[in-house]
């Protein structure tokens, strides 16, 4: 067991090790705290797309589709 939030002394189970298999398709999601908007402003959305493009080039990713929901 790992301690999370040392000030609050909260106990939680550790996450299982992730196995990365070349050539697999991954579905990646991200949920914000308290359902707040991660990409509230247009400039934030543009920056997120820039990061996605940079990761695609750097790691040779093939992006099948993406969506940003509000």
Phi, psi and omega in degrees: 000148181243150174271129175242133181069070186307329181289334183259351181054051179266133178259141177209155178285146177289151178284142178295148178297136180272139179253122180257120181246120180303140177086357180280157175264133181244139173253114185248131179232160176215128178244136182273158178297132178055028180057028177285157180282124177285318184247066185291324186250151181303322180296326178291320178296317178298318180294320178299317178296324176296316178297319178298315179297317180296318179295321178301312179293313186295319186253004179066036181284152170247115182267114180281322181190159173209157176213146174242114182259151178240000000 
